[in-house]
Amino acid sequence: MRRRRGKKNFWELLDEVVRGCPADHRLIIGGDLNGHIGADAKGYEGTHGGFGYGVRNEEGRSILEFFIAHDLVVTNSFFKKQDAQLATFHSGGRSTQIDFLLLGKGDLRNCRDCKVLPALTCSSQHRLLVMNLAT
């Protein structure tokens, strides 16, 4: 029960922050969201670029619904990459994509690239995810 409440609080606070961001500011969100948005964009075109990793799960659907509600795009799903440049998390011989970099839809045109740097780790299991933005 406590874990579910923690997730609910997180999404409520993030909703508040996103809604509070002035329209003339660039909103950039990055983090481990613990959901799988999957490889394809089906049903989430415009928010998901069609170049994700793995299979979408229920948590991933909820994440994408939140992004749609706030006109956000998952930048690391808009660039075709090899699996090693898409998978952000590695554990027990398995790889997945649970870390995301988000922008407002209007700022996607300024995003030149977004990828995982496979040789660099943020922790023992997470790989560094980077985005190249034009000013």
Secondary structure as GFF3:
##gff-version 3
##sequence-region A 1 135
A	DSSP	alpha_helix	2	20	.	.	.	ID=ss1
A	DSSP	beta_strand	28	32	.	.	.	ID=ss2
A	DSSP	alpha_helix	58	69	.	.	.	ID=ss3
A	DSSP	beta_strand	72	74	.	.	.	ID=ss4
A	DSSP	three_ten_helix	75	77	.	.	.	ID=ss5
A	DSSP	three_ten_helix	83	85	.	.	.	ID=ss6
A	DSSP	beta_strand	89	91	.	.	.	ID=ss7
A	DSSP	beta_strand	94	96	.	.	.	ID=ss8
A	DSSP	beta_strand	99	104	.	.	.	ID=ss9
A	DSSP	three_ten_helix	105	110	.	.	.	ID=ss10
A	DSSP	beta_strand	111	121	.	.	.	ID=ss11
A	DSSP	beta_strand	127	133	.	.	.	ID=ss12
###
